[in-house]
């Protein structure tokens, strides 16, 4: 009992969420840089200890989000990454034990219908998939990915007992900084291999540099939510600095989509917060000073700024968003979907097409990803899959609208930007996106549950 009381006092400390998420983000970066398996073990061990100490899954949010981004090396197309799968299984067992201790209630899972549909959509084509060679049996794992995400969501939704919006937002804010640090590390490593850092294209282990850009875009809205609810100039300054760091990370991803959507959503958020920030006058004054300083810096480094602007403009608009063959991939997805009536209704599956592609481990066979949430879902699950995705989107925005006004306004805009972005790049069905999304949805469940209890009382 004394340990529980001590845990409650520690977790109620004003800056606990910031310090806790920051510490785990640093640990995750060290794992990505030096030893993935050891740090994964540390994160899971900490999760078990915190669960025993507090009895609330709320404090597992950073562990769950950062776990994916400790992966510093790519996967082989011929070998199952057994150590990582075993670690993931241990993490799920820890979650199961916590859920059974606190009780299991399916009614808490507001997003179950859409996610269950996506899981069924993902699994069904395994029964008629004929594209996987015997030496690539590891690819069958992909058919059960959406089911794994569903299980993670259900467990977290049942285990998070307290309103966790603040810890989630802090966790996502440090995810942006974690990814920025990874990009900086890679750019330093590859410096001198190209004429400009904007010409770099690199792997981070868990994903590509452009996928880091996507996840920074996912994280930025949460920084602005913290800014909107900040109650001091010190907090405003800290969150502004996080935004600047996140934008630096976006530039280093060399991703055209991230440039458009990341900078676009940032400008929208700065404008929207003029009307919804908790400390409206303080925010307006701070924003004026912030932009004034920014203009002065731009004028001082005028030549460098103009040069950077022209390089980004050339990268985005001169080459065009289809320079990597997106429309070709989309047409390919439609061709695979339209091969027969089974494919049209239920899709050919995640491994609809397999080809030799460059990976972190060199050129090897890999399932083709179609660079679009819609076309990826069409290829994976046919019309049934698209309907399940549509139902999930309806649930996502409907229940998000039932949270508090500021969270809905900021995160809703963020979801909208990322979902539109996902129509021309990889978001849904990709593990680096789906794991954080499951955590976010589980936290929204906890918000709605606590709001219902308050209303009842």
C-alpha positions in Angstrom: 0.0 0.0 0.0 2.9 2.4 0.8 4.4 1.7 -2.6 1.0 2.5 -4.2 0.8 5.8 -2.3 4.4 6.7 -3.1 3.7 5.9 -6.8 0.6 8.2 -6.8 2.6 11.0 -5.3 5.4 10.7 -7.8 3.1 10.5 -10.8 1.2 13.5 -9.6 4.3 15.7 -9.7 3.8 18.6 -12.2 6.5 17.6 -14.6 6.4 13.9 -14.2 4.9 13.3 -17.6 7.6 15.4 -19.3 10.5 13.8 -17.5 9.1 10.2 -17.8 8.4 10.5 -21.6 11.7 12.2 -22.2 13.7 9.5 -20.3 12.0 6.7 -22.3 12.6 8.6 -25.6 16.3 8.9 -24.7 16.4 5.2 -23.9 14.6 4.4 -27.2 17.2 6.5 -29.1 20.1 4.6 -27.5 18.4 1.3 -28.4 18.0 2.4 -32.0 21.6 3.6 -32.1 23.4 0.8 -30.3 21.3 -2.3 -29.3 17.6 -2.8 -30.2 17.0 -6.0 -28.3 18.5 -4.9 -25.0 16.5 -1.6 -25.0 13.3 -3.4 -26.0 13.8 -5.6 -23.0 14.4 -2.5 -20.8 11.2 -0.8 -22.0 9.2 -4.0 -21.4 10.8 -4.5 -18.0 10.0 -0.9 -17.1 6.4 -1.4 -18.3 6.0 -4.4 -16.0 7.4 -2.5 -13.0 5.3 0.6 -13.6 2.2 -1.6 -14.0 2.9 -3.3 -10.7 3.6 0.0 -9.1 0.6 2.0 -10.4 -1.9 -0.6 -11.6 -2.7 1.7 -14.6 -1.8 1.2 -18.2 -1.7 5.0 -18.6 2.0 4.9 -17.7 2.7 2.3 -20.4 1.8 4.8 -23.2 5.4 5.9 -23.9 6.7 2.3 -23.7 4.1 1.1 -26.3 4.7 4.1 -28.7 8.5 4.1 -28.6 9.0 0.3 -28.8 8.7 0.3 -32.6 11.2 3.1 -33.1 14.0 1.3 -31.3 14.5 -1.0 -34.3 17.8 0.2 -35.9 18.2 -2.5 -38.5 16.0 -3.8 -41.3 14.4 -7.2 -41.5 15.4 -10.1 -43.8 12.9 -11.4 -46.3 13.9 -15.0 -45.5 14.1 -15.1 -41.7 11.5 -14.5 -39.1 12.9 -11.9 -36.6 12.3 -14.3 -33.7 13.9 -12.2 -30.9 11.8 -9.2 -31.7 8.6 -11.3 -32.0 9.4 -12.9 -28.6 9.8 -9.5 -27.1 6.5 -8.4 -28.6 4.8 -11.5 -27.2 6.3 -10.8 -23.7 4.9 -7.3 -23.9 1.5 -8.5 -24.8 1.6 -11.1 -22.0 2.4 -8.2 -19.6 -0.7 -6.3 -21.0 -2.9 -9.4 -20.7 -1.9 -9.9 -17.0 -2.7 -6.3 -16.3 -6.1 -6.4 -18.0 -7.2 -9.6 -16.3 -6.3 -8.1 -13.0 -8.4 -5.0 -13.6 -11.2 -6.7 -15.4 -12.1 -7.0 -19.1 -15.0 -4.9 -20.6 -15.6 -5.0 -24.3 -17.9 -2.0 -24.0 -15.0 0.3 -23.5 -13.6 -0.3 -27.0 -15.5 2.3 -29.1 -13.4 1.7 -32.2 -13.7 -2.1 -32.1 -16.0 -2.5 -35.1 -13.8 -0.8 -37.7 -10.6 -2.3 -36.4 -12.1 -5.8 -36.3 -13.2 -5.3 -39.9 -9.7 -4.4 -41.0 -8.3 -7.4 -39.1 -10.7 -9.8 -40.9 -10.0 -8.1 -44.2 -6.3 -8.6 -43.6 -6.5 -12.3 -42.6 -9.0 -13.6 -45.2 -6.7 -13.5 -48.3 -4.2 -15.9 -46.6 -6.4 -18.7 -47.8 -6.0 -17.9 -51.5 -2.6 -16.1 -51.7 -0.3 -17.9 -54.1 2.5 -15.3 -54.5 4.7 -16.4 -51.5 7.5 -18.8 -52.3 8.5 -21.4 -49.6 11.8 -19.5 -48.8 9.7 -16.4 -48.0 7.2 -17.9 -45.6 8.0 -15.0 -43.3 5.7 -12.9 -45.4 2.6 -14.8 -44.0 3.2 -12.7 -40.8 1.8 -9.6 -42.7 -1.6 -11.2 -43.0 -2.0 -11.1 -39.2 -0.6 -7.6 -38.6 -4.0 -5.8 -38.3 -5.2 -8.5 -35.9 -2.1 -7.8 -33.7 -2.9 -4.1 -33.8 -6.5 -4.9 -32.8 -5.3 -7.0 -29.8 -3.0 -4.2 -28.7 -5.8 -1.7 -28.9 -8.3 -3.8 -26.9 -5.8 -4.5 -24.2 -4.7 -0.8 -23.8 -8.3 0.4 -24.0 -9.2 -1.9 -21.1 -6.1 -1.2 -19.1 -6.0 2.6 -19.2 -8.1 3.8 -16.4 -7.4 7.5 -16.0 -7.7 10.4 -18.5 -4.4 10.2 -20.3 -4.5 13.0 -22.9 -1.6 14.9 -21.3 0.8 11.9 -21.1 -0.2 10.8 -24.6 0.4 14.3 -26.0 3.8 14.6 -24.2 4.7 11.1 -25.5 3.9 12.1 -29.0 5.8 15.4 -28.7 8.9 13.5 -27.7 8.3 11.0 -30.5 8.8 13.9 -32.9 12.1 14.8 -31.2 13.2 11.1 -31.2 12.7 10.9 -34.9 14.4 14.2 -35.5 17.4 12.9 -33.5 17.5 9.7 -35.6 17.4 11.8 -38.8 20.1 14.1 -37.6 22.3 11.1 -36.7 21.8 9.6 -40.2 22.4 12.9 -42.0 25.7 13.3 -40.1 26.7 9.8 -41.0 25.9 10.3 -44.7 27.2 13.9 -44.9 29.4 14.3 -47.9 27.9 11.4 -49.9 25.7 13.8 -51.9 25.9 17.4 -53.0 23.1 18.5 -50.7 21.5 16.9 -47.7 18.1 17.4 -49.5 19.3 14.8 -52.0 19.8 12.1 -49.3 17.6 9.0 -49.1 18.2 6.8 -46.2 16.9 3.9 -44.0 16.4 4.2 -40.3 15.9 0.5 -39.6 12.3 0.6 -38.6 11.4 2.5 -41.8 12.5 5.0 -44.5 13.3 8.7 -44.0 10.0 9.7 -45.6 8.2 7.5 -43.1 9.9 9.4 -40.3 8.4 12.5 -42.0 4.9 10.9 -41.8 5.3 10.2 -38.1 6.6 13.6 -37.3 3.5 15.0 -39.0 1.4 12.6 -36.8 3.2 14.0 -33.7 3.1 17.7 -34.4 -0.7 18.2 -33.6 0.0 16.8 -30.1 2.6 19.5 -29.5 0.1 22.1 -30.5 -2.5 20.6 -28.1 0.1 21.0 -25.3 0.6 24.6 -26.4 -3.1 25.2 -26.5 -3.5 24.0 -22.9 -0.3 25.5 -21.6 -0.7 27.7 -18.5 2.7 29.4 -18.4 5.1 31.3 -20.6 7.7 28.6 -19.7 5.5 25.9 -21.1 4.7 27.9 -24.3 8.4 28.4 -24.9 9.2 24.7 -24.4 6.5 23.6 -26.8 7.5 26.2 -29.4 11.0 24.8 -29.3 9.6 21.3 -29.8 7.8 22.5 -32.9 11.0 24.1 -34.3 12.9 20.8 -33.7 10.1 18.8 -35.4 10.2 21.1 -38.4 14.0 20.6 -38.6 13.3 16.9 -38.6 10.8 17.2 -41.4 13.4 19.1 -43.5 16.0 16.3 -42.9 13.5 13.6 -44.0 13.8 15.0 -47.5 10.2 14.0 -48.0 8.1 16.2 -50.3 4.8 15.0 -48.8 6.1 15.8 -45.3 7.2 19.3 -46.5 3.7 20.0 -47.8 1.6 18.5 -45.0 4.0 19.1 -42.1 4.6 22.8 -42.8 0.9 23.2 -43.9 -0.5 21.8 -40.7 1.9 23.8 -38.6 0.7 27.1 -40.2 -2.9 26.1 -39.7 -2.3 25.2 -36.0 -0.5 28.5 -35.3 -3.6 30.3 -36.7 -6.2 28.1 -34.9 -4.6 28.5 -31.5 -5.2 32.2 -31.7 -8.8 31.4 -30.9 -8.6 28.3 -28.7 -5.4 28.7 -26.6 -6.1 28.6 -22.8 -3.8 31.6 -22.3 -5.0 33.5 -25.4 -3.4 36.8 -24.8 -0.1 35.3 -23.6 -0.1 33.0 -26.7 -0.7 35.9 -29.1 2.1 38.0 -27.5 4.5 35.0 -27.6 3.6 34.3 -31.2 4.3 37.9 -32.1 7.7 37.7 -30.5 8.4 34.3 -32.0 7.6 35.4 -35.6 9.5 38.6 -35.1 12.6 36.7 -34.0 12.1 34.3 -36.9 12.0 37.2 -39.4 15.2 38.7 -38.0 16.9 35.3 -38.2 15.8 34.9 -41.9 17.0 38.4 -42.7 20.4 37.7 -41.1 20.8 34.4 -43.0 19.0 35.7 -46.1 21.2 34.0 -48.7 21.1 30.6 -46.9 17.3 30.9 -46.5 16.7 31.7 -50.2 19.0 28.8 -51.2 17.1 26.4 -48.9 13.7 27.7 -50.2 14.7 27.1 -53.8 16.0 23.6 -53.1 12.8 22.6 -51.4 10.7 24.2 -54.1 12.7 22.4 -56.8 12.4 19.1 -54.8 8.6 19.4 -54.4 7.3 21.2 -57.4 9.9 20.7 -60.2 10.1 16.9 -59.9 6.5 16.5 -58.9 4.9 14.1 -56.4 4.8 11.3 -59.0 8.5 11.2 -59.7 8.7 7.9 -57.8 6.0 6.2 -59.9 3.0 6.5 -57.5 0.4 6.5 -60.3 2.0 3.3 -61.7 1.7 1.6 -58.4 -1.9 2.7 -58.1 -2.7 1.3 -61.5 -1.0 -1.9 -60.5 -3.1 -2.1 -57.4 -6.3 -1.7 -59.5 -5.1 -4.4 -61.9 -4.5 -6.9 -59.1 -7.8 -6.1 -57.5 -9.7 -6.5 -60.8 -8.2 -10.0 -61.7 -11.2 -12.0 -60.5 -14.4 -11.7 -58.5 -12.8 -12.9 -55.3 -10.1 -10.2 -55.5 -12.7 -7.6 -56.3 -14.8 -8.4 -53.2 -12.1 -9.5 -50.7 -8.8 -8.5 -52.3 -5.7 -10.5 -53.2 -4.1 -9.7 -49.8 -1.1 -7.9 -48.4 1.3 -9.9 -50.5 -0.7 -9.3 -53.7 2.6 -8.6 -55.5 6.2 -9.4 -54.5 9.2 -8.0 -56.2 12.9 -7.4 -55.6 13.3 -3.9 -54.0 16.1 -2.0 -52.2 15.9 -2.5 -48.4 18.2 -1.8 -45.4 19.7 -5.3 -46.0 20.3 -4.8 -49.7 18.1 -5.8 -52.7 15.7 -8.5 -51.7 12.2 -9.8 -52.3 9.5 -7.7 -50.5 5.8 -7.2 -50.7 4.9 -4.2 -52.9 3.4 -1.3 -50.9 1.2 0.9 -53.0 1.8 4.3 -51.5 -1.8 5.1 -50.7 -4.2 4.2 -47.9 -7.0 3.7 -50.4 -5.1 1.6 -53.0 -3.2 -0.4 -50.4 -6.5 -1.3 -48.7 -8.1 -2.0 -52.1 -5.3 -4.4 -53.0 -5.3 -6.0 -49.5 -9.1 -6.4 -49.0 -11.0 -5.4 -52.1 -14.4 -3.7 -51.7 -14.9 -5.3 -48.3 -11.6 -3.8 -47.1 -12.5 -0.3 -48.4 -15.9 -0.5 -46.6 -14.2 -1.5 -43.4 -11.7 1.3 -43.7 -14.6 3.8 -44.3 -16.4 2.5 -41.2 -13.2 2.9 -39.2 -12.8 6.5 -40.4 -16.4 7.3 -39.4 -15.8 5.8 -35.9 -12.5 7.6 -35.5 -13.9 11.1 -36.2 -17.2 10.5 -34.5 -15.7 9.5 -31.1 -12.9 12.1 -31.4 -15.7 14.7 -31.6 -17.0 13.5 -28.2 -13.7 14.5 -26.5 -13.0 18.0 -25.2 -13.3 20.9 -27.7 -9.6 21.8 -27.8 -8.4 18.2 -28.3 -11.0 17.5 -31.0 -10.2 20.8 -32.8 -6.4 20.3 -32.8 -6.1 16.5 -33.1 -9.1 16.4 -35.6 -7.2 18.8 -37.9 -4.1 16.7 -37.4 -5.9 13.5 -38.3 -7.4 15.1 -41.4 -4.0 16.3 -42.6 -2.4 12.9 -42.0 -5.4 11.0 -43.6 -5.2 13.1 -46.7 -1.4 12.6 -46.7 -2.0 8.9 -46.4 -3.8 8.9 -49.7 -0.5 9.5 -51.4 1.8 7.7 -49.0 2.1 4.8 -46.5 0.1 5.2 -43.3 -2.6 2.6 -42.6 -1.5 -1.1 -42.4 2.1 0.0 -41.7 3.3 -1.0 -38.3 5.1 2.2 -37.5 1.8 4.1 -37.9 -0.7 1.6 -36.6 1.0 1.0 -33.2 0.9 4.7 -32.2 -2.6 4.9 -33.6 -3.8 2.1 -31.4 -2.4 3.9 -28.4 -4.1 7.1 -29.4 -7.5 5.4 -29.9 -7.2 3.6 -26.6 -6.5 6.9 -24.8 -9.6 8.4 -26.5 -11.6 5.5 -25.1 -10.3 6.3 -21.6 -11.3 10.0 -22.0 -14.9 9.0 -23.0 -15.1 6.5 -20.2 -14.0 9.0 -17.6 -16.4 11.7 -19.0 -19.3 9.2 -18.8 -18.4 8.4 -15.1 -18.3 12.1 -14.3 -21.7 12.7 -16.0 -23.2 9.8 -14.0 -21.8 11.1 -10.7 
